[in-house]
């Protein structure tokens, strides 16, 4: 935001944009008909970023025939959802984390225990903890707060695994790294740490279990033991029954744990064998190497384990055969290559091994047909290609693609449902779509061409739920959303467009040059990184892109900033990836918009900032790498963009303009530090010789911190600290002798914390704290006696915190809290007297703006949410302009700017993201009308 150019300039010292947004979401009164000279409804100027957004469902789980999953509807962030496969039956279970988006619950690891879904989530108070849900809002509860540390709040439950109607998982009770094995019966009392072996060299690091796998009545896992490193462990759910199975080798790092009957197969590292295939019956002596497939210390890189009956299928890599399909019955002799599918050392690279009714399905490359669908009965003759889906040497790449925004799981095989395996594959001339196979070439078919043509529907997270397949897929109209399939084309469809929003234009930094609005916006691109300069006349056709200032993908905040009109040229800065805050300009045409000058060539930061218009030229602070931050000027040409004056010679810089700047009686007043007097009051007549220290208010190097300027009649008011009275109210008539303290509002050195200097009919109004009444409304005529508290809005030291001042027809409007403001500030007005300072509307109304002859503000009437309202200064005349976001949801307002009779603002109507809106207050009706109010 360019604080020196916007309607809210005088509040930027105190209120940051996040605080501003917080205030914008407060308000409330009742609606009524609008009378003469009614303001028409605002409208979306243009949906600048039309990128289709997605809910990106993840962590889909079958909970007694219902799909539970995480998704984002664009309003609540990622929360817990459920679906019965119909649009009407697909709904958010509850808003676990009710904080405003982007804060959300981020449910992860959804796991069914009977008809209850367990998962990890955060309610915004306790961090990521264990939750459960029966599918109702009231039945969705945090099980217990495991990590109660006030700083490291999250226990981060992971590896959720079911054993005998209990849930086992890994969590950190201290919220940091002491991760141990836990179990839960769904109650707080029944959620306990099973065993803690964090002793010896691992003290403070925890057992750190991983790869939890159920074998019979026990949980096997890899964990760090006492001085042994990562080894194989097991647990029956009791402390005594939780033991290290065998110390195979220091840091054996067991992985790929897979149950085959009553035995566990896994890979482990041993110095003599490398990483090879092992098995365990749960005893030390029964935990043995199955076979050293690549003899000696080299590894066979076994992986992709899947049990088919009593046989383990897996991939292994040997120097002679490359990566091929293997099987094992648990003996060395019975651990053999199934088939050398691709002869030679390159290997067939089998992937996505999946059991379907006793037959193994996988993808492989025979060197002729590319990566295609195969099956095996465990014999060489019975290991065959099912179908060449993409004929010829091109691959169809059958896969079980899995992705989610939290990266908490892996997909290891195709989805098996009924008599078919489901997967995504690429047919000839097609993109990646949903396929299925019953093991025959004729029965291997595309289920649905979700995104017709060469583009991909990219189905992923394929999850059987009951008798149907749920998955996520992409369409141009809906983005990545939840789909369901019964295995037929007609029975494969979008379940619900959970997030129907389009991309966020991120409209910000509004500024006017004449009657044209300029602003920064994002029109899409790679992860919404097309940061651009736009202009608008209030019409869709007249809203035009001037230039894309950055189209990279490193997420820099390179929006055009500090938009400033100086002499009919729009100046602004860009946070360039290589050179922060470079100076740009625009004449309102694409050809005339571009980088003005690279002030500090190379990778250094020029830090061009505090852009100020004076005498038709631009003045600003910049660092050329030699003089430090100093005063620069520009006439809009590269040659005329020069260091104006080196106020503090040397590399330290004077940091000019940093606390505000103002033109008064033909002179520019600003603050700067010459290295001798500290930050003091300086003036300039537009020449280097005429740029001098005006007055040293605080003698010595400390400086007065001068700023917050306001011109009222023939007086310049400002805030300064003379090191005796604190930061208080000062004034000047334009002479050093006439520069003096107006009043020590808070006697002594604390200062009165003044904000919001505003001219009200030739009198200065502002908010100050005198140490007795708290921050309240004050006025000053420039004399000590005439500097007085206007009204103690909230009696006592709490204060009314009057802010966001605007003047309309000689009346000051502002927001403030009184003793009844439990939900937010109210809308107030004042003529500068105590009796004339009155509340117009109570709680949940405020942020006034004067637009032409109309007062606009935001309010929440308890029915329509936070919306745009208007008033002529009385409660009876206060009306809602329009229900921009229909229903009880509030419209998200961010920045706004009056330009003539038009009121431009950035708003999120719940569908388009933050885009540009406009209300033309000049288009008035000649008779009484009623504004449309949507009732649902």
N, C-alpha and C positions, 0 to 999 in steps of 0.2 A: 504493500500500500504506500502511495506517496502521501505522507502525512501532511505535507505543506500545501497540498492541493485539494484535499477531499473535504466533504462536509464535516467529517469528524476530526479535522486536523487538530483542534485544540485539546483532544482527549488522547492522542496517540502516546503522549508521555506516560500516561498511567495505564491505559487499557490496550492490551495486545489483542490481536485478532481472535485467539481462542476465547478470551474473556468476552469480547464483543459478541461472538457467536453464542456464548452462554446467555448473555442478556437478551439476545434476539429470540431465544426460545422461552420467554416468559410473557405473561399477559392475561385479560378477560372481562367481558360484559355481555349484555344481551343484544340481539339484533332487532332492527326496526326498519320501516320504510325510509327511503332517502328522498328528500324534497327537491326543490328547485336547484338548478345548476349542479345536478348530480354528476359524479365522476363515473365514467364508463369503466367496465371491467378491464383489468390488465390482461395482456396476452403474451404468450411466448413469442419472442421476436423470431428466433430461429433455433432449431435443435442442432447446435454446432457439432456436437459429437454424437453421431448416429450409430456408433459401434454397439452391436447387440451384446448385452451383458448376460451373464449366466449365473445359475445358482450353484453349479459345480457340485452336485451331490457326492458324498464320499462316505466311507465306512459303512456301506450297506450291509445289513445283517437280517437274517430270517429269524423273527421272534414269533414263534407259534403261528406261522403263516402270514404275518404282517411284516412289511419291510420297514425297518427303522434305519435312519441315516442322518447324516449332517448335511445341511444346505443353507445357503444364504438367499433370502428374498430381496436383498438390496436395501432393506430397511432395518432389520434386526441383526444383521450379520449372521455368522454361522451359528445355528441353533439346532436342536433336536427336532426332527420331523418323522412322520410315519406315513405309510401309504398302504391301501388295500388294492391298489392298481387302478383306481378310478380317480378322476380329477377331484370330485367331491370328497373322496375319502383320503386325499393327500393334504395334510395340514401340519402346521407347526404344533408340536406337542405342548410346548410352553417356551416363553422367552426367559431362559435361565439367567442370562446376564442382561439386565434391563438398562444398563448404561447405553448412552447414545452411540450409534454406529460411528467409528469402526470397532468399538469394543463389542465382543461377543463371547459366547460360551465355548466355542470351538470343540464340540463333542468329538471324541476320538475313541477308537478301539471298541466300537459297539459290539457287545457279546451277549448272546442269549443264555440265560440260566432258567430253564423252564419257560414260563411266559413273561419273564421279566428281562428287560434290557439293562445291562450294566455298561457303563462307559465312563470315561474321564471327561471332566468339563470344569469350567470356571464360572462362578457367578459374579465375578468382579470384586468379591470381598475376600474369599478364601483361597484363591488361586486354583490351579488344576487339581481336583480331588476326585474321589470315586463317587459316582452317582448311580442311581437306578431309576427305572421308569416302568410303569404298567401301561403306558400309553395315554394316560390322562395327566392334565396339568397338576392336579392335587397329588397324584401318585408319582410325580417326578421329584425326587428328593436327593440331596446330598447324603450319602450313607454315613460318612463321618469326616471330620477335618483332621487328616493324618498329620500334615505339616502345620504346626501351630506357630512356627517361628514368625515373628512380625515382619521380617524383611524377606526371607526366602519362603514365600507363602505356599508354594506348590509342592505336593508330593509326587506329582506326575505319574499316576498309575499307568503301567504298560504291561504287555505280555499277558493280557487277560486270558485265562485258561480254566476250563470247567473240569472238576473232578468230584464225582459223587454229590451233585447238587450244591457244591460250594464253588466259589470263585477264587482262584489263585492269581496273584499278580505281583508285580515288582513295584515298589514305591520307596520314597526317601522320606523318613519321618522328620528329618531336620530341614527338608526342602532343598537340600543341596546335593551331595554326592554319596551319602551313606545309604545306598540302595540295597534293600533286603527283600526277602520273600515274605509276602503277606497272604492272608486268606480272609474271606468274608462270607457270612451267611445272609447278608443283606441288612443286618442290623448294626448299629454303632458298636454295641457291646461285643458282637460277634465278628468284628473286623479287627484282626490282631496280627502282629508280626509273628511269623511261624518260627523263625530261627535267625540268630545274629551271630555270624562268624567273623565280624570285623575286628580282628585282633592281630597282634604281631605287626608285620610290615604293612598290613592293609588297614590298620587303625585309621578311622576317619574317611575311608573310602568305601566301606561296605562290601558285602558279598557280591553285589552287582550281578544278580542272576540274569540269564538270558536264554533264549531258545526253549522256553517251558513246553514240555511235551508229556502228555498223559500216556502211560503204559500200565495197563491193568488198574490197580488201585493206588498208584504212586505217580508223582510228578518228577520227571527227570529234567535236569537243566545244567547249563554250564555256569560256573560261578568261581569267584576268587576265594581261596581258602587261606588258612593260616600258614604263610610262608611258602605256599605251593604254587601260587599263580592260578591261572584259570584251569579248572579241572571239571570232571563229571561228578554231579551231585544228584541226590534223589531225596524225596520227602513224602511221608505218608500223612502230612498235615500236623504232626506233632513235633515239638522241639527235639525230643529224643530220637524220633524217627527221621530226622533230617541230617544226613551224613554225606561226607565225600565218599563216592564209590571207589575211586582208585586214583592215586597220583601217577598218571601215565607218564608224564615227562614235564619238567618245569615249563610252565606256560604251554600246555598241550592245546589249549583253546578249542574245546569241542564245538562242533557246529553241525548244521544239517540234521538235527536230531529227528528221527523218524521211527515210529512204532511199527513193527511187523510182527503180528501175533503178540506173544508175551515177551518179545525181545526188543531191545532198542538198537538201531543202527545209527551210526554217526561218523563224522570224520574227525580226526585228531592229528596233532603234530607230534612226531617223535624224532629225535636227532638221528636215529639210525635208519628211519624209514621215510622221512618227510611227512607230508599230510596224506593219509591213506584211510581206507575203510576199516572201521572198528565196530564191535557190537558189545552189548552188555546184557546180562540177565539180572542185574542189580547187585551182584556180589563182586568183591574185589577180584577173586580168581576167575569169575565169569566175564570179566571185562577184558577183552582180548582183541588183538589185531586179526581181522578176518583174512586179509591178503595184502601183501606188499606188491601192488599191481605194477608199479615201476620200481624194480628192485634197487635197494640202496637208499641214500638220503634224498634223492629226487622225489617229487610228488607227482601223483596222477591227476591231481585237481578234480577229484570226484565231486559230484554235486547233482542237483535236480532229483533228489530222492523221492520215490513214490512206491507205496506198497500195493501190489496186485496179488490178492490172496496171501500166500505165505512166501511170496517172492519179492525181493527188493529190486526194482529197476532204477538205474542211475546212469549218468554219463561219466566217462573217465577218459583221460588223455594219455596216450602212450606215444613214444617216439615213432613207432612203426605205423600206427593206425590213426593218429590224431585223435580228436574228440569223437567218440562213438558210443553206441548204446551197449550197456553192460547189465548183467543181472547177478544176483547172489542169493543162495539159500542159507547163508551163514557159515559155510565152510570154504576153505581155500580152494578146494577142487571144484566146488559148485559156484565159484565166483568167476564168471567167464564173459568174454565178448559175445554178445548175442549175434551181431552181424556187422561185417565191415561194409557199411552202406556205401561209403565213398572210398574206394581203394586208394591207398597211399597215405602219406603223413598228414595231409590237409584235414581229413576228417569230415564227417557229415554234420557235425555241430547239432546234435539233438537238443530240442528245447521244449518246454511246456509239457512235460510228461504228466499224463492224466489217466486215471483208471476209470473205465466205463464198463461196468458189468463184467469184470474179469479180463478185459482187453485193454492193452496199453495204447494210448493215442499220443502222438507227439509230432513236432515238425522237424524236418531234416532236409539236407541238401545232398543229393546223390552225385552232384557234379555235372548233371545233364539237364535236369528239370528245374534247378534252383531250389530254394527253400519251400517245401510243400508239405502237405499233410500225409502222415504215415501212421501205421498201426503195427502191433506185434503181439503174438501169443507166447513169446519167449523162445521161439525157435527161429533159426535163420530163414527157413522156408516160409514161415508165417510172419515174417517181418517185411511188409510190402508198402509201397506207396498207395494211398487210398485214391487220390485224384491229383492230377496236374491242374490245379485251379487256374493258374495263369500259364497257359500253354507255352511250351518252349523253354528256353533257358532263363527267362525272367521269373522271378520269385513272386509268389503270392503272399509270402511272409505270414503264415497263420500264427497268431499270437494271442496271448491273454493279457493284452495291455492293461496296465493298472496305473492310475495316478490320482493323487488327491492333494489338496493344498497343505496338508500337514505331514505328508510323507511318513505315515506311521505303519504301513503294512507293505507286503509284497504279494504279487500274484505269481504262483509257481506253476499253474497248469490251466488248461481250458476249463470251462464250466460244464459239468456233467449233469444232465437233467433228462429224466426218462430214459429213452433209448438213444439219445444223441449227445454228442459233445458240441458245445457252442464256442465260437471264437470269432475274431475279426480277421479278414483277409482281403487281399487286393486282386480282383479279377482283371481280365484283359480290358483295358480302356476304362477301368473303374477305379474309384478310390477305395479306401479301407471301409468295409461294410460288415454287417452281421451275417455270419455263415453258420451252418450246422452240418453234422455228418453222422450217419448211422453205421459207418464203416464200409459202405459200398460207394462206388463211383457215382452211381445214379442217385444215391441218397445223400450226396454231398452237394449242397445247394446254398445259394444265397438266400437268406431268410427275408431280408428287406434292404432295398436300396434307399437308405435313409436320406442321403444327399446325392441325388441323381447326377450322373456325369462323372468326370474325372476327379472331382473334389470328394473328400472323405467325410463320412458321418462319424468315423472314428469311435465306434462303440467300445467302452471300457468299463471296468469294475463289474464284469458280468457275474451276477449273483443269483443262484436259484433261491426263490422264496415260494414255498408251497409248490404248486404245480406250474409256476411261471418263472420266467427269467426277467429280473430287473437289471437295468444297466444305465449308463450315462452315454448320451450321444449328442452330436452337434448338428444343428441346422442353421442356415443363414437367418431364418426368421426368429429363432428362439435361443441360439447359443447352446451351451452345454447344459442339458436338462435331463430329468428322469424319464426313462422309457421302460416299457414292459412288453414282453413277447410271449406268445403261446407256441411259438415255433412256426407260425404261418405269416405270410406277408400281410394279410388282412388283420391278423391278431397282434401285429407289432406296431405300437403307436406311442406317441408322446403321452405320458401320464398327466403331466401338468407343467405349464411354464411358470415355475415357482418364482423366478425373477424376471418379470416382464419389462424391466427398465432398459433404457438405452444408455450409452456411455455418458460419463460426466464431462461436460464442457469445461468445468472448473473455471468459470468466468470470474475474473478478479481484476483488481487494479483499475477501476473505472476512472476515466478522466475526460474532460471536455476541452475541445478547441473550437471556439465559435459555437455553433449549434450541432456539431458532430461529436458523437461519443466515440472514444477510443478505449479499448480494453484488451486484456490478455485472456486467451482461451486455449483450450486443448481440443483439437479436432480429431483425436484418435491416434492411430499409428501404433508402433510397438509398445505395448503395455501403457498406452496413453502418455506418450512422451513427445507428441508434436506440440510444443509450446510455441504459441504464435501471437502476433499482433493483429487485431481486428478493428474495424470501425463500423458504425451503424448510424443511420438516420431514423431508426425506429421501425423500419419496414424490413421484411424478410429479404426483398431484392436489394435493399440498400445496406445490408449487413454483409460485409466483404472481408475476406482474408487479405491482409497486406503483405505479410511475410511469415514464413515459418522460421522462427529464431533458433530452433534446435530440434532435431529429429533423431537424436541418438537413443541409446538404450541403457544409460547408466543412472537413470532416475534422478538426475540433478534438478534442482528447483530453478530452472532457467527461464521462467516466465518473464515477459517484459515487466519491469518494475519502475516505480518512480516516474510515471508518465507526467510530463510537465510541458505546458505551452509557454514558449518564450519567443516573442516576436513573430508568431504565426508558424513556428516550427515546433513539432512535437519531439521532445527529447525523452529518452528512456534508457534504462540500463538492462543488461542481460548478464546473467551468471554463466559466462562461457565455460565449457568444460576445461579449457586450458588456462583461461585468464578471467578470473572472477570479476564481475561488475564492469563490463566494457560499455562504452558510451555509444548509443545508436540514435538515429533521428528518422523522422518521417514527415513528408509533406502531404500525407493522406493518400498517396498513390503507391502501388506496389513497386514501381520503378524508383520512386523517391524514398524508399524505406530500406535502410541498411546500416551497417556498421559505420560510424562517423570517423572514429580514430582509435587506433590501438595505442593507448596512452603509455602502456608499459609493455613493449614488445617482448615476446618470449613467454615463459610460463609463469611469470610473476603476477601478482594480483594488483590491478590498478585501483580497485575498490572505489570506483566512481560512485558518489552518493550525495545526499542532501541537495538535490537539484532545485535551484531557485531562479525565478525570472526577475530580472532587474534591468531597466532601461533598454528593453528589447533584446537583451542578450541572456545567455544562460550562465549562471555562476554555480559552481559545485566544488566539492572536495574530491581530490584524487591523489594517487601516489604513483609517481613516475619511476620509482625505484631509487631515486637520488635525493629528493627533497622531503620524502615522507608525505603524509596526508596534508596537502596545502590547498590554497584557494586557486581554482582554475576558472577559465571563462571560455565560451564558445559562441561564435556568430553563425554556427551551422555549417561551417566549412572545415575541412581538416587543417588548413593553414591557420584558420582563426580559432582553433581549439588549442589553447596555450596555458601555461602556468601564468596566472595573473599576478600573484605576489607570494614570495617566499617569506611568510610572516615569521616563521621560526627557522632561521637558516640552519642547514644541516639535515641529517636523515630522520630526526625525531618527528618533525611535522607539527603543525599548529592545530590540526583537527577543527577546521573552521565549519561554521553552520550547523554543528552537531546538535545544538539545543534549540533550533528554530532560527528563523530569519524573517525580517519584515522590512517593507519600504515605508519610510516615514519622512515627510517633508523633503522628498526627493533624494533621500539618502538610504542606503542599505544598512540596516542594523543587524548585527550577528555576533556570535561569540567565537573567540579564538584564543589560543595559548601561544604567546611569543617566546615561551621558555623562560621568561623572567617574571611575569605578572600572573601566571596561571590563566585559567579560562575566564576572560573578562569581556566587557562590552566594547566592540569595535564598530566602526562605520566606514562606508566607502561612498565616494561620489561617482564611482565608475571608472576611476583612473587608479593605477598603482600608487602614484604619489599621494592621492587623496584617500588612501585606505590606511587608517591609523587607529591606534588605541583611543577610544572615546573617553572612558573614565575607568580608573582602577577602584572598584568598589571594595574589594578585599585586599588590602596591601600585602605584598609578598607573593610567593610562588603558589599559594593555595588556590587562588582564584575564586570568583564569586559564583561560577556555574550559571551564568545568565541565560535565561530562556523564557519560553511561554509568552511571546510578545502579543500585544493587542493594542490597536490604535483606536482611541475613543476621542472624537472631536480633535482637539489640538494637543492631545496628550498620548504619549506612548507608555503603556503599562507593561511591566514585566516582573518576573520573579528573580530574586538574587539573594545570595547569602554573604553578608559582610563579616561573618565569623563572630558576630556579637549577638545578633538577633535571630540567627537561623535563616532558613529560606523564607523570605517574606515578600510583601508587595512593595514594589518600587515604581517610580515614574520618571519621565524626562520630558522636558519641553523642547529638546533638541540641542540644549547647551549642557556642558559638563556641570556648570553651577546650578542648573535647574534639574539636575539628576539627583534624586533623594529618596530615602525611605518614606513610604506613605504612612504605614502603620505597622507596629509590631503586634500582629493579631494574636499570636501566642507568645506572651511575654517571655523573654529569655532566649536561649539558644535552640530549642527544639524545632522551630519552624511550624508553619500552619498548613503545609501540604496543599497548596492551592492548585486547582485545575479548572479548566473550562472558561477562560477569560472570554466574555462576550459583551458586545456593545448593545445596551438596551436604552434607546432614546437618549443617547449622550451620557449614560451612566454605565460604569463597568459592573457587570455581575459575574459571579464566580462561586465556586465551592471552596470553603476553607474550614479548618479545624482549629478553634481557639483554645483547645485543651479542656474545655468545659462541656460544650454542646455536641462535640463530635463533628464530622464533616456535614456542614449545613450551607444553605444559600446565603451569600453575602453580596453587598453592593458597595461601590465607592465612587465619589465624585472627585477624587484626587486629593482630598484633605483627610487628615487624621480623624477629625470629628465626623466627617461624612462617610467614613468607612465603617459600616455597621452590619450586624447580623440582620438579614431580612426576616427570616422566620425559623424558629426551632421546630422543624417538621416532625422529627422524632425526639421528644424530650429526653434528656439525659446524654451520656457520653457516647451512645451508639451512633447517633447522627442519621440524617435522612439520605446522605450520599447522593445529593442532586448531581445529575450528569446528563450528557447528550442534550445540550442546550440548542435551541433554534428559535429565531425570532420571526413572527408573522404578524403583520399589521400592528406593530408596536407592542406586542405581547410576547413574553418569554415563555416558551414551552420546554418542559424537561421531564425526565424520569426521576423518581425518588421513592424511597421506602418510608412509610410511617409505621406507627405501632401496630397497624392492622395488616401489614404487608407480609403475611406468612408465606405466600407463594411467589412473590416477586415484586418488582417495583410498580408503582402506579403512575398515571399520566397527570402532570401538574401544569399550572400556568401561573404567571406572576406579572404584575405591572411595576414591580420593584418595591411595593409596600407590603407590610405584614398583612393587612386586611385584604389586599389584592392578590395574595399568594394562596391559591386554592387547588385542591385536588379535583380533577375533572372525572377521572375514573379510578376505581380502586385497584386491587391486585391484578397482576397479569396484564398490564397495559403499559406501553411506553415506547421508547426509541422514536421520538417525533422527528419529522422532517417537513420543512416548508417547501412546497412546490407550487410556484405561482401564487394563487390565493387560497390554496388548499393545504390543510394540515393532514399529513399521513402518519400513521404509526402502526405498530403491531399489537395484537390483542388476542386473547383466548377466552371465548365466551363459555367454555366448558362443554360446547356441543361440536364446534367445527375445528377445534385445535387452534394453534397459533396461525393467524391469517392477517391480511392487510386491511386496515381500517382507516376511516377519515373522520374529521370533526371540525366544527367551527368554534370550538372552545367550550362547549357545554356537553354535559352527559347526554342530554336528550338528542343532540344532533350527531352523536357518535355512532357510526354505522360501519358494518363490515363492507368493504369494497367488493370482495369476491372470495369464494371458497376455492382457492387455487388447488389445494389438495382435498378433493371432496371427502366428506365424512369427518370422523373425529380426529384423524391424523393431522398433525401440524405441517404446514409448509416450511421447508427449511430456507430461511433467508440468510444471506451472508452480506454482500456489499451492495451499496446503493448510491445513486448520485442524481440530483435534480439537474436537468439541462433545459433551460427555458421552462416551458410548461410541461415538459416530459419528465417522468420519474422512471429512471432506469434502475433495475436491481437484478441481482443474481439470486435465483431461487431454485429449490429442488421440489418439484411437485409430486415426488414419489415415483415418477416414471422416467423422466428425462435426465436426472442428475442436475447439477448446478448449471443452468443455462441462463441466457439473457432474456429478461422480461421487460416490458415497458407499460406504463400507464400514461395516457395523454390527458392531462387535466384540462386542456383547452376545449376538448370535445365534450361539451355539456348539453344536457337536455333542456328543453324549454318548458317542460311541465314535470309534475311529480311523477316519479317512476319508482318501482320497487326493483331492487337488485336481485338477480337470481340467486336463490339459496338452494343448494342441492340437498334434498332430504332422502336419507336411505335408512 
